[in-house]
Amino acid sequence: ILDPKAQIPWYEELQDSKALSPTQREGLSSLITKAAISIGIGESEAKEIDALGIVQATRNAMTRAVNGLAVQPDHLLVDAMPLPESGLPFRALIKGDALCRSIAAASIVAKVARDQRMFKEDAAYPDYGFARHKGYATREHLEQLGRLGPCPLHRRSFAPLRTLI
């Protein structure tokens, strides 16, 4: 939750997290974290995604993020996906992280949190290279999957893993 009345000098820099470099995302995430009224992070594990599908697992993670806020928002702005499970009024915007700075801020914080988790998971599963590819289907990751098979972090319902196992 960002204060709409706050004077934030870096507000114009907020954009879709995918359009930013890792260094830019990390810097902005730190600024967002300091300026935010509250931040909630929600996750879905691989087993949940495989069991429920990506849409429901994403909704569950988003609901967990909302429930993790220290302050209940009056209204949610969300990227593309309606969120009636939250019990709050919401507006779902297609390509919201490119259109709305508040959604962009959330996408930046979420991406940095996920990347940090992948760095931690790299220590538990060092042969997969999670610190480098962050779990995305890079050539290195696919080669390691072919050599080692999946670990508990891998979603078995997703291609290309679905075809490898």
Backbone as CSV, one residue per row, in Angstrom:
resi,resn,N_x,N_y,N_z,CA_x,CA_y,CA_z,C_x,C_y,C_z
1,ILE,0.863,-1.168,0.000,0.000,0.000,0.000,0.905,1.225,0.000
2,LEU,0.740,2.053,-1.010,1.479,3.301,-1.091,0.549,4.451,-0.715
3,ASP,1.103,5.457,-0.065,0.339,6.641,0.318,0.146,7.511,-0.924
4,PRO,-1.095,7.681,-1.380,-1.310,8.474,-2.605,-0.956,9.951,-2.429
5,LYS,-0.840,10.418,-1.183,-0.525,11.830,-0.927,0.971,12.061,-0.725
6,ALA,1.738,11.001,-0.620,3.173,11.129,-0.360,3.898,11.682,-1.586
7,GLN,4.898,12.482,-1.336,5.764,12.987,-2.405,6.900,11.984,-2.573
8,ILE,6.835,11.194,-3.629,7.817,10.141,-3.869,8.623,10.526,-5.105
9,PRO,9.890,10.933,-4.922,10.669,11.421,-6.060,10.949,10.364,-7.133
10,TRP,10.934,9.116,-6.777,11.238,8.035,-7.721,9.967,7.404,-8.298
11,TYR,8.826,8.006,-8.025,7.546,7.462,-8.476,7.511,7.237,-9.984
12,GLU,8.086,8.149,-10.743,8.090,8.050,-12.205,8.906,6.848,-12.700
13,GLU,9.807,6.340,-11.871,10.647,5.204,-12.267,9.906,3.869,-12.173
14,LEU,8.773,3.848,-11.501,8.021,2.603,-11.333,7.417,2.184,-12.668
15,GLN,7.711,0.966,-13.059,7.182,0.398,-14.294,7.183,-1.117,-14.166
16,ASP,6.726,-1.778,-15.190,6.680,-3.231,-15.230,8.042,-3.791,-14.803
17,SER,8.051,-4.677,-13.826,9.310,-5.219,-13.295,10.149,-5.906,-14.368
18,LYS,9.486,-6.450,-15.385,10.217,-7.143,-16.459,11.002,-6.173,-17.338
19,ALA,10.643,-4.891,-17.287,11.329,-3.875,-18.095,12.531,-3.275,-17.368
20,LEU,12.765,-3.710,-16.136,13.857,-3.177,-15.324,14.979,-4.192,-15.185
21,SER,16.188,-3.707,-15.012,17.319,-4.604,-14.752,17.226,-5.089,-13.309
22,PRO,17.909,-6.191,-12.980,17.909,-6.647,-11.582,18.375,-5.560,-10.610
23,THR,19.374,-4.789,-10.982,19.873,-3.721,-10.112,18.813,-2.644,-9.910
24,GLN,18.123,-2.270,-10.979,17.052,-1.271,-10.866,15.921,-1.794,-9.981
25,ARG,15.533,-3.065,-10.191,14.459,-3.654,-9.373,14.840,-3.663,-7.901
26,GLU,16.058,-4.089,-7.603,16.488,-4.165,-6.199,16.501,-2.786,-5.551
27,GLY,16.995,-1.786,-6.275,17.009,-0.427,-5.736,15.614,0.105,-5.492
28,LEU,14.738,-0.085,-6.469,13.366,0.382,-6.313,12.626,-0.396,-5.229
29,SER,12.872,-1.692,-5.128,12.228,-2.494,-4.089,12.590,-1.971,-2.706
30,SER,13.827,-1.610,-2.527,14.259,-1.052,-1.245,13.539,0.267,-0.960
31,LEU,13.432,1.120,-1.956,12.730,2.398,-1.793,11.237,2.185,-1.524
32,ILE,10.638,1.262,-2.253,9.217,0.949,-2.074,8.972,0.430,-0.665
33,THR,9.834,-0.470,-0.216,9.685,-1.062,1.112,9.747,0.011,2.200
34,LYS,10.645,0.960,2.039,10.770,2.046,3.026,9.578,3.001,2.990
35,ALA,9.028,3.246,1.812,7.951,4.230,1.657,6.557,3.648,1.865
36,ALA,6.407,2.359,1.730,5.081,1.742,1.759,4.434,1.818,3.143
37,ILE,3.141,1.983,3.140,2.365,1.891,4.374,2.397,0.454,4.860
38,SER,2.270,-0.481,3.927,2.330,-1.903,4.248,2.635,-2.691,2.980
39,ILE,3.264,-3.842,3.173,3.562,-4.759,2.073,3.178,-6.167,2.524
40,GLY,2.503,-6.875,1.654,2.170,-8.272,1.897,2.752,-9.117,0.779
41,ILE,3.374,-10.214,1.147,3.939,-11.148,0.165,3.179,-12.463,0.291
42,GLY,2.747,-12.987,-0.831,2.070,-14.279,-0.842,2.758,-15.204,-1.825
43,GLU,2.858,-16.466,-1.473,3.502,-17.445,-2.339,2.609,-18.669,-2.506
44,SER,2.830,-19.387,-3.580,2.249,-20.703,-3.800,3.398,-21.637,-4.126
45,GLU,3.415,-22.765,-3.478,4.475,-23.746,-3.705,4.149,-24.596,-4.939
46,ALA,5.155,-25.273,-5.434,5.008,-26.087,-6.644,3.888,-27.116,-6.509
47,LYS,3.802,-27.784,-5.371,2.758,-28.805,-5.184,1.358,-28.198,-5.265
48,GLU,1.194,-27.000,-4.732,-0.102,-26.330,-4.797,-0.445,-25.969,-6.236
49,ILE,0.521,-25.472,-6.975,0.302,-25.116,-8.375,-0.073,-26.357,-9.174
50,ASP,0.651,-27.443,-8.965,0.350,-28.692,-9.676,-1.044,-29.218,-9.327
51,ALA,-1.433,-29.082,-8.061,-2.725,-29.620,-7.625,-3.906,-28.760,-8.070
52,LEU,-3.742,-27.436,-8.015,-4.873,-26.537,-8.259,-4.862,-25.858,-9.619
53,GLY,-3.697,-25.812,-10.253,-3.535,-25.053,-11.488,-2.995,-23.678,-11.168
54,ILE,-2.401,-23.064,-12.172,-1.714,-21.794,-11.965,-2.671,-20.658,-11.605
55,VAL,-3.880,-20.642,-12.173,-4.806,-19.541,-11.899,-5.239,-19.554,-10.433
56,GLN,-5.700,-20.685,-9.933,-6.154,-20.743,-8.541,-4.986,-20.569,-7.578
57,ALA,-3.845,-21.146,-7.883,-2.676,-20.978,-7.013,-2.229,-19.509,-6.974
58,THR,-2.324,-18.823,-8.102,-1.993,-17.399,-8.137,-2.979,-16.599,-7.300
59,ARG,-4.246,-16.911,-7.429,-5.258,-16.228,-6.599,-4.992,-16.482,-5.114
60,ASN,-4.640,-17.709,-4.777,-4.334,-18.022,-3.382,-3.150,-17.189,-2.892
61,ALA,-2.110,-17.093,-3.704,-0.929,-16.307,-3.315,-1.293,-14.832,-3.168
62,MET,-2.100,-14.316,-4.079,-2.511,-12.915,-3.998,-3.349,-12.666,-2.746
63,THR,-4.232,-13.597,-2.419,-5.046,-13.471,-1.211,-4.160,-13.514,0.030
64,ARG,-3.154,-14.379,0.027,-2.205,-14.421,1.149,-1.468,-13.094,1.289
65,ALA,-1.104,-12.495,0.161,-0.424,-11.195,0.210,-1.346,-10.138,0.825
66,VAL,-2.602,-10.111,0.409,-3.553,-9.145,0.966,-3.748,-9.403,2.458
67,ASN,-3.882,-10.668,2.834,-4.066,-11.006,4.246,-2.831,-10.688,5.084
68,GLY,-1.681,-10.595,4.451,-0.439,-10.285,5.150,-0.203,-8.799,5.358
69,LEU,-1.079,-7.981,4.828,-0.934,-6.534,5.011,-1.248,-6.145,6.451
70,ALA,-0.491,-5.222,7.001,-0.726,-4.743,8.356,-1.936,-3.817,8.419
71,VAL,-2.298,-3.244,7.279,-3.427,-2.329,7.162,-4.325,-2.851,6.049
72,GLN,-5.618,-2.921,6.304,-6.520,-3.378,5.251,-6.759,-2.251,4.258
73,PRO,-6.541,-2.522,2.978,-6.789,-1.480,1.966,-8.289,-1.276,1.748
74,ASP,-8.625,-0.106,1.222,-10.016,0.187,0.883,-10.409,-0.470,-0.431
75,HIS,-9.414,-0.612,-1.308,-9.672,-1.072,-2.672,-8.382,-1.697,-3.201
76,LEU,-8.507,-2.750,-3.999,-7.332,-3.389,-4.596,-7.224,-3.039,-6.073
77,LEU,-6.012,-2.786,-6.504,-5.690,-2.694,-7.925,-4.822,-3.906,-8.212
78,VAL,-5.262,-4.764,-9.112,-4.537,-6.008,-9.371,-4.231,-6.156,-10.854
79,ASP,-3.181,-6.895,-11.121,-2.740,-7.115,-12.488,-3.541,-8.245,-13.123
80,ALA,-4.486,-7.878,-13.959,-5.237,-8.777,-14.835,-6.262,-9.668,-14.139
81,MET,-5.907,-10.280,-13.039,-6.721,-11.342,-12.467,-7.714,-10.823,-11.430
82,PRO,-9.016,-11.024,-11.651,-9.992,-10.653,-10.626,-9.686,-11.387,-9.316
83,LEU,-9.987,-10.757,-8.200,-9.663,-11.355,-6.906,-10.849,-11.262,-5.939
84,PRO,-11.972,-11.887,-6.282,-13.124,-11.829,-5.378,-12.842,-12.508,-4.036
85,GLU,-11.864,-13.444,-4.013,-11.526,-14.149,-2.768,-11.064,-13.204,-1.671
86,SER,-10.602,-12.030,-2.053,-10.082,-11.088,-1.057,-11.182,-10.510,-0.179
87,GLY,-12.422,-10.503,-0.692,-13.511,-9.896,0.050,-13.490,-8.375,-0.007
88,LEU,-12.600,-7.808,-0.801,-12.462,-6.360,-0.931,-12.856,-5.919,-2.334
89,PRO,-13.286,-4.676,-2.462,-13.510,-4.172,-3.817,-12.180,-4.166,-4.573
90,PHE,-12.238,-4.458,-5.862,-10.998,-4.517,-6.635,-11.244,-4.067,-8.056
91,ARG,-10.141,-3.726,-8.700,-10.161,-3.453,-10.135,-9.002,-4.218,-10.739
92,ALA,-9.317,-5.107,-11.660,-8.298,-5.885,-12.352,-7.979,-5.195,-13.674
93,LEU,-6.713,-4.853,-13.860,-6.277,-4.163,-15.064,-5.407,-5.077,-15.916
94,ILE,-5.781,-5.283,-17.159,-4.948,-6.037,-18.084,-3.659,-5.238,-18.289
95,LYS,-2.518,-5.921,-18.191,-1.196,-5.278,-18.265,-1.070,-4.188,-17.201
96,GLY,-1.646,-4.479,-16.034,-1.678,-3.515,-14.941,-0.316,-3.029,-14.500
97,ASP,0.698,-3.923,-14.539,2.032,-3.492,-14.100,2.653,-2.490,-15.059
98,ALA,2.145,-2.386,-16.276,2.627,-1.378,-17.229,1.764,-0.112,-17.195
99,LEU,0.543,-0.220,-16.651,-0.401,0.904,-16.673,-0.523,1.640,-15.340
100,CYS,-0.225,0.946,-14.253,-0.494,1.485,-12.923,0.762,1.388,-12.064
101,ARG,1.215,2.517,-11.541,2.457,2.509,-10.765,2.326,1.717,-9.467
102,SER,1.159,1.692,-8.885,0.957,0.908,-7.672,1.125,-0.589,-7.962
103,ILE,0.551,-1.047,-9.069,0.713,-2.443,-9.467,2.160,-2.708,-9.853
104,ALA,2.789,-1.756,-10.538,4.208,-1.899,-10.884,5.049,-2.055,-9.626
105,ALA,4.765,-1.250,-8.598,5.511,-1.348,-7.339,5.353,-2.744,-6.737
106,ALA,4.125,-3.264,-6.756,3.893,-4.611,-6.227,4.651,-5.654,-7.042
107,SER,4.672,-5.491,-8.370,5.379,-6.469,-9.211,6.884,-6.420,-8.960
108,ILE,7.405,-5.242,-8.690,8.839,-5.101,-8.404,9.184,-5.792,-7.087
109,VAL,8.402,-5.507,-6.051,8.656,-6.120,-4.744,8.510,-7.643,-4.834
110,ALA,7.500,-8.107,-5.552,7.283,-9.548,-5.696,8.434,-10.213,-6.446
111,LYS,8.886,-9.600,-7.516,9.990,-10.176,-8.312,11.276,-10.222,-7.497
112,VAL,11.569,-9.174,-6.754,12.771,-9.164,-5.923,12.664,-10.223,-4.824
113,ALA,11.489,-10.358,-4.218,11.299,-11.382,-3.186,11.497,-12.774,-3.773
114,ARG,10.983,-13.010,-4.975,11.151,-14.313,-5.618,12.617,-14.568,-5.950
115,ASP,13.295,-13.567,-6.489,14.722,-13.733,-6.801,15.518,-14.030,-5.539
116,GLN,15.200,-13.360,-4.434,15.888,-13.621,-3.168,15.629,-15.047,-2.698
117,ARG,14.402,-15.508,-2.889,14.107,-16.894,-2.520,14.921,-17.867,-3.370
118,MET,15.057,-17.567,-4.668,15.829,-18.449,-5.538,17.306,-18.488,-5.130
119,PHE,17.837,-17.373,-4.650,19.209,-17.375,-4.137,19.316,-18.300,-2.929
120,LYS,18.332,-18.252,-2.032,18.329,-19.128,-0.858,18.175,-20.590,-1.264
121,GLU,17.289,-20.847,-2.213,17.060,-22.224,-2.659,18.295,-22.779,-3.373
122,ASP,19.098,-21.905,-3.952,20.330,-22.338,-4.604,21.248,-23.034,-3.604
123,ALA,21.234,-22.586,-2.355,22.059,-23.230,-1.325,21.552,-24.641,-1.024
124,ALA,20.251,-24.835,-1.078,19.669,-26.157,-0.812,19.806,-27.093,-2.010
125,TYR,19.786,-26.526,-3.210,19.858,-27.304,-4.453,20.917,-26.686,-5.368
126,PRO,22.180,-26.733,-4.981,23.222,-25.986,-5.713,23.465,-26.452,-7.148
127,ASP,23.177,-27.688,-7.458,23.458,-28.195,-8.801,22.506,-27.650,-9.875
128,TYR,21.389,-27.065,-9.462,20.416,-26.566,-10.434,20.719,-25.155,-10.940
129,GLY,21.484,-24.370,-10.194,21.823,-23.015,-10.628,20.721,-21.993,-10.442
130,PHE,19.858,-22.171,-9.438,18.735,-21.255,-9.227,19.172,-19.805,-9.035
131,ALA,20.338,-19.568,-8.451,20.808,-18.195,-8.244,21.048,-17.493,-9.578
132,ARG,21.351,-18.256,-10.608,21.617,-17.652,-11.919,20.356,-17.500,-12.765
133,HIS,19.561,-18.543,-12.869,18.412,-18.491,-13.789,17.077,-18.249,-13.091
134,LYS,17.075,-18.232,-11.769,15.882,-17.934,-10.963,14.706,-18.871,-11.228
135,GLY,14.995,-20.042,-11.759,13.941,-21.015,-12.005,13.310,-20.926,-13.380
136,TYR,13.753,-19.984,-14.192,13.207,-19.876,-15.546,13.813,-20.941,-16.449
137,ALA,13.135,-21.240,-17.545,13.524,-22.342,-18.429,14.681,-21.938,-19.346
138,THR,15.809,-21.646,-18.762,16.999,-21.331,-19.555,17.636,-22.631,-20.040
139,ARG,18.555,-22.514,-20.963,19.262,-23.699,-21.457,19.942,-24.432,-20.296
140,GLU,20.631,-23.674,-19.440,21.316,-24.291,-18.292,20.338,-25.047,-17.405
141,HIS,19.215,-24.430,-17.109,18.231,-25.056,-16.230,17.688,-26.338,-16.853
142,LEU,17.354,-26.282,-18.134,16.829,-27.471,-18.809,17.867,-28.590,-18.843
143,GLU,19.128,-28.234,-19.051,20.193,-29.242,-19.034,20.308,-29.885,-17.664
144,GLN,20.228,-29.089,-16.607,20.317,-29.628,-15.253,19.103,-30.499,-14.937
145,LEU,17.935,-30.100,-15.392,16.744,-30.928,-15.202,16.895,-32.274,-15.903
146,GLY,17.425,-32.249,-17.116,17.645,-33.492,-17.845,18.653,-34.395,-17.150
147,ARG,19.642,-33.791,-16.530,20.694,-34.563,-15.856,20.275,-35.022,-14.472
148,LEU,19.620,-34.145,-13.712,19.321,-34.417,-12.302,17.879,-34.827,-12.039
149,GLY,16.987,-34.507,-12.967,15.572,-34.688,-12.693,15.070,-33.538,-11.838
150,PRO,13.776,-33.498,-11.572,13.215,-32.379,-10.808,13.505,-32.485,-9.312
151,CYS,13.525,-31.334,-8.653,13.609,-31.275,-7.193,12.236,-30.796,-6.692
152,PRO,12.019,-30.703,-5.396,10.699,-30.298,-4.891,10.232,-28.904,-5.322
153,LEU,11.132,-28.071,-5.809,10.740,-26.735,-6.260,10.103,-26.735,-7.639
154,HIS,10.281,-27.794,-8.377,9.812,-27.837,-9.761,8.331,-28.186,-9.855
155,ARG,7.642,-27.446,-10.729,6.229,-27.691,-10.996,6.147,-28.743,-12.093
156,ARG,5.682,-29.889,-11.727,5.644,-31.002,-12.669,4.577,-30.838,-13.750
157,SER,3.621,-29.966,-13.530,2.540,-29.756,-14.497,2.927,-28.789,-15.613
158,PHE,4.095,-28.160,-15.523,4.498,-27.171,-16.509,5.419,-27.764,-17.564
159,ALA,5.151,-27.406,-18.835,6.109,-27.715,-19.880,7.299,-26.802,-19.638
160,PRO,8.500,-27.192,-19.862,8.932,-28.425,-20.499,9.118,-29.595,-19.532
161,LEU,9.000,-29.360,-18.238,9.210,-30.443,-17.279,8.221,-31.576,-17.485
162,ARG,6.995,-31.242,-17.812,5.972,-32.250,-18.030,6.421,-33.255,-19.098
163,THR,7.120,-32.782,-20.125,7.581,-33.671,-21.184,8.868,-34.397,-20.824
164,LEU,9.605,-33.857,-19.832,10.864,-34.500,-19.437,10.651,-35.683,-18.491
165,ILE,9.550,-35.672,-17.727,9.353,-36.734,-16.736,8.294,-37.723,-17.164
